[in-house]
């Protein structure tokens, strides 16, 4: 292998290791993160982990005892969903920081997720030519 090619390979491996470290750091950071949400009446508080799994639920005071079971259940569900949505936005924003510059994915700005836009973008990227000389070529002509 020529010296320039060895240097390119070593550089590529170093970049790959650096990306691996960033991803491992991201995973470690996210593993310890939690997000908390409180109901509008401050009666219910829910805490979820970075994956949106409920890790803590608390009821403040004793006013919740005056609520009908269905009303209390709805309040708990609403509060948990609020915490899950906030956690998902935070996780998405943190994950986007791992992407290379200029590699924007539509539908992910501000932590929002638009799966259709993400798939459309992935398909467009997959269909783009990889090498500059492929850009001018059309479909191969069929033999007559």
C-alpha positions in Angstrom: 0.0 0.0 0.0 1.4 3.4 -0.9 2.2 5.9 1.8 -0.6 8.4 0.9 -3.1 5.6 0.9 -1.9 4.3 4.3 -2.3 7.9 5.7 -5.8 8.1 4.3 -6.7 4.8 5.8 -5.3 5.8 9.2 -7.1 9.1 9.0 -10.4 7.4 8.2 -9.9 4.9 11.1 -9.1 7.8 13.5 -12.3 9.6 12.3 -14.3 6.4 12.8 -13.0 5.9 16.3 -13.8 9.6 17.2 -17.3 9.1 16.0 -17.6 5.9 18.0 -16.5 7.8 21.1 -19.1 10.5 20.4 -21.8 7.9 20.1 -20.7 6.1 23.2 -20.6 9.4 25.1 -24.1 10.2 23.8 -25.4 6.8 25.0 -23.8 7.2 28.4 -25.2 10.8 28.8 -28.7 9.8 27.7 -28.8 6.8 30.0 -28.7 9.1 33.0 -31.1 11.7 31.8 -34.7 12.1 33.0 -37.4 14.5 32.1 -40.2 15.6 34.5 -43.6 17.1 33.7 -46.2 18.4 36.1 -50.0 18.6 35.4 -51.5 22.0 34.9 -53.1 21.8 38.3 -49.8 20.7 39.9 -51.5 17.6 41.3 -49.6 15.0 39.3 -45.9 14.8 38.5 -44.3 12.3 36.1 -40.7 11.5 35.5 -39.5 9.5 32.4 -36.1 8.4 31.3 -34.5 9.4 27.9 -36.4 6.5 26.2 -39.7 7.8 27.5 -40.2 5.0 30.1 -42.0 6.1 33.3 -39.6 6.0 36.2 -41.5 8.0 38.8 -45.1 9.2 39.4 -46.1 11.3 42.3 -49.4 12.8 43.5 -49.2 16.1 45.4 -51.4 16.8 48.4 -54.7 14.9 48.7 -56.9 16.9 46.3 -56.6 13.9 43.8 -58.9 12.0 46.2 -61.7 14.3 45.2 -61.4 13.4 41.5 -63.4 10.7 39.8 -61.3 7.7 38.9 -61.6 8.5 35.1 -60.6 12.1 35.7 -57.5 11.2 37.7 -56.5 8.5 35.2 -56.8 11.0 32.4 -54.7 13.5 34.3 -52.0 10.9 34.9 -52.0 9.8 31.3 -51.8 13.4 30.1 -48.9 14.2 32.4 -47.0 11.1 31.5 -47.4 11.9 27.8 -46.2 15.4 28.3 -43.0 14.1 30.0 -42.6 11.5 27.2 -43.0 14.2 24.5 -40.4 16.5 26.2 -38.0 13.6 26.6 -38.3 12.6 22.9 -37.6 16.2 21.8 -34.6 16.4 24.0 -33.2 13.1 22.9 -33.8 14.0 19.2 -32.0 17.3 19.6 -29.1 15.6 21.3 -28.9 12.9 18.6 -28.9 15.5 15.8 -25.8 16.9 17.3 -24.0 13.7 16.4 -24.8 14.1 12.7 -22.0 15.5 10.4 -22.3 19.2 9.4 -24.6 19.7 6.5 -26.4 16.5 7.0 -29.7 17.9 7.9 -32.7 15.6 8.1 -36.0 17.2 7.3 -38.7 16.8 9.9 -36.2 16.8 12.8 -35.7 20.5 13.5 -36.5 21.6 17.1 -36.9 17.9 18.1 -40.0 17.4 16.0 -40.3 14.1 14.1 -41.8 13.9 10.7 -41.2 10.3 9.7 -42.5 10.8 6.1 -40.0 13.6 5.5 -37.2 11.6 7.1 -37.9 8.6 4.8 -38.2 10.9 1.7 -34.9 12.4 2.5 -33.2 9.0 3.0 -34.6 7.8 -0.4 -33.4 11.0 -2.1 -29.9 10.5 -0.6 -29.8 6.9 -1.6 -30.8 7.8 -5.2 -28.1 10.5 -5.5 -25.0 9.5 -7.4 -22.0 8.7 -5.2 -19.3 9.8 -7.6 -19.3 12.9 -9.8 -18.9 10.9 -13.0 -22.1 9.1 -12.3 -24.1 12.3 -12.3 -24.1 12.7 -16.0 -25.0 9.2 -16.8 -28.6 8.1 -17.4 -29.9 4.6 -17.4 -27.8 2.1 -19.4 -29.1 1.6 -22.9 -30.6 -1.8 -23.6 -29.1 -3.8 -26.4 -31.2 -3.9 -29.5 
